[in-house]
Amino acid sequence: MATPERLIEATRELLWERGYAGTSPKAILQRSGVGVGSMYHHFDGKAGLARAATERSAQELMDAAEAHFSGPGPATRRIASYLLRERDVLRGCPVGRLAMDYDVVENPRLRAPLDELFGWLRTRLADLVAEGRSAGEIDARLDPQAVGATLAAVVQGAYVTARSAESTEPFEAAVRGALQLIGYEEEC
């Protein structure tokens, strides 16, 4: 693996484990096995490396979600596929975790990949809800933008409550509730 890749991957893992404030350049260098000169040769310090790592994580999450959203079947089935996909629930969301980090939220450069991911997710879910409404799958009284935002918030909030409880049950219950909201009935 090339040096920039090793740095990005090490930073991604550390950000997921420790958050931005808890990820030191020293820890990045130790995890990646790269020397300090290489880090500053390829990136403009911790912030630049964190931005690159967060962009990569956000893109992977968008790609994974889009695979479900653009799959076969009715809109409710595609939303359900996304909500029910396999996740490391107790570890939380690698990008969502950073939204609780003051240093990230206060820095527009670091916050930008979070804003992009969550904006895209709300919009994409709203589009699917609108599609489901048009097809008669989802109650026509529901506002697609509001429901899309709710579904995105359910996932992020469910990570938090599951981590707090040290159990996947709160996540699973939240997903069941979200599926009920959109009128999804599991196919037998």
C-alpha positions in Angstrom: 0.0 0.0 0.0 1.3 3.4 -0.9 2.3 5.9 1.8 -0.7 8.2 1.4 -3.1 5.2 1.5 -1.5 3.9 4.6 -1.9 7.3 6.3 -5.5 7.7 5.2 -6.5 4.2 6.3 -4.7 4.6 9.7 -6.4 8.0 10.2 -9.9 6.6 9.2 -9.6 3.8 11.8 -8.3 6.2 14.5 -11.0 8.8 13.8 -13.6 6.0 14.1 -12.1 4.7 17.3 -11.1 7.9 19.1 -12.7 10.9 17.2 -10.7 13.9 15.9 -9.5 15.2 19.3 -8.3 11.8 20.4 -6.4 11.2 17.2 -2.9 12.5 17.5 -0.3 12.7 14.6 1.9 10.4 16.7 -0.9 7.8 16.8 -1.4 8.1 13.0 2.3 7.6 12.4 2.5 4.6 14.7 -0.6 3.0 13.2 0.5 3.6 9.6 4.2 2.8 10.1 5.0 6.0 8.2 7.6 8.6 9.2 6.7 12.1 10.1 8.3 13.6 7.0 6.1 11.5 4.8 2.9 12.7 6.5 3.8 16.3 6.0 5.0 15.6 2.4 1.6 14.2 1.4 -0.8 16.2 3.7 -0.9 19.6 5.4 -0.9 18.1 8.8 -3.5 16.4 10.9 -6.4 18.5 9.6 -5.6 17.8 5.9 -5.2 14.1 6.6 -8.4 13.9 8.6 -10.3 15.7 5.8 -9.0 13.1 3.3 -9.8 10.2 5.6 -13.3 11.6 6.3 -14.0 12.1 2.6 -13.0 8.5 1.9 -15.3 7.2 4.7 -18.2 9.4 3.5 -17.8 8.2 -0.1 -17.7 4.6 1.0 -20.9 5.1 3.0 -22.6 6.8 0.0 -21.6 4.1 -2.3 -22.8 1.4 0.0 -26.1 3.2 0.5 -26.6 3.8 -3.2 -26.2 0.1 -3.9 -29.3 -0.4 -1.8 -31.2 2.7 -3.1 -30.7 1.8 -6.7 -31.4 -1.9 -6.3 -34.4 -3.8 -7.7 -38.0 -3.5 -6.4 -40.3 -1.0 -5.0 -39.0 2.1 -3.1 -40.0 0.8 0.3 -38.0 -2.4 -0.3 -35.0 -0.4 -1.3 -35.3 1.8 1.8 -35.7 -1.3 3.9 -32.7 -2.9 2.3 -30.6 0.2 3.4 -32.0 0.3 6.9 -31.6 -3.5 7.4 -28.1 -3.7 5.9 -25.4 -5.3 8.0 -23.6 -2.7 10.2 -21.1 -2.7 13.0 -23.8 -1.1 15.2 -21.9 -1.0 18.5 -19.0 0.7 16.8 -21.2 3.4 15.4 -21.0 5.3 12.2 -17.5 6.3 11.2 -18.6 9.7 9.9 -21.5 10.3 12.3 -19.1 10.0 15.2 -17.3 13.0 14.0 -20.4 15.2 14.1 -20.2 15.1 17.9 -16.6 16.3 17.8 -16.3 20.1 18.6 -13.1 20.5 16.6 -14.7 19.0 13.5 -18.0 20.9 13.7 -16.3 24.2 14.3 -14.0 23.8 11.3 -15.8 24.2 8.0 -13.1 22.3 6.1 -13.4 19.3 8.4 -17.2 19.5 8.6 -17.7 19.7 4.8 -17.6 15.9 4.2 -20.1 15.3 7.0 -22.5 18.0 5.5 -22.1 16.5 2.1 -22.8 12.9 3.2 -25.8 13.7 5.4 -27.3 16.2 2.9 -27.0 13.6 0.2 -28.5 10.9 2.4 -31.5 13.0 3.4 -32.1 14.0 -0.3 -31.7 10.4 -1.6 -34.1 9.1 1.1 -36.6 11.9 0.3 -36.5 11.0 -3.4 -37.3 7.3 -2.6 -40.1 8.3 -0.3 -41.5 10.5 -3.1 -41.2 7.6 -5.5 -43.0 5.4 -3.0 -45.8 8.0 -2.6 -46.3 8.2 -6.3 -46.5 4.4 -6.6 -49.0 4.2 -3.7 -46.6 2.3 -1.4 -46.2 5.2 1.1 -49.0 7.3 2.6 -49.6 10.3 0.3 -50.0 12.5 3.4 -46.3 12.1 4.3 -43.8 14.8 3.4 -40.9 13.2 1.5 -38.3 15.7 2.8 -39.4 15.3 6.4 -39.6 11.6 6.2 -36.2 11.4 4.4 -34.7 13.5 7.2 -36.3 11.4 9.8 -35.0 8.2 8.3 -31.4 9.6 8.2 -31.8 10.7 11.8 -33.2 7.4 12.9 -30.0 5.6 11.7 -27.6 8.1 13.4 -29.6 8.3 16.6 -30.0 4.5 16.7 -26.2 4.1 16.6 -25.9 6.4 19.6 -28.6 4.7 21.7 -27.2 1.2 20.8 -23.7 2.2 21.8 -25.0 3.7 25.1 -26.9 0.5 25.9 -24.1 -1.7 24.7 -26.7 -3.6 22.8 -27.9 -3.7 19.2 -31.6 -3.9 20.4 -32.2 -0.1 20.4 -30.9 0.1 16.8 -33.0 -2.8 15.7 -36.1 -1.3 17.4 -35.5 2.1 15.8 -35.2 0.4 12.3 -38.5 -1.5 12.9 -40.2 1.7 13.8 -38.8 3.5 10.7 -40.1 0.6 8.6 -43.5 0.9 10.1 -43.4 4.7 9.4 -43.1 4.0 5.7 -45.6 1.2 5.7 -43.1 -1.5 4.8 -44.3 -5.0 5.4 -41.6 -7.6 5.2 -42.2 -10.0 2.4 -42.5 -13.7 3.2 
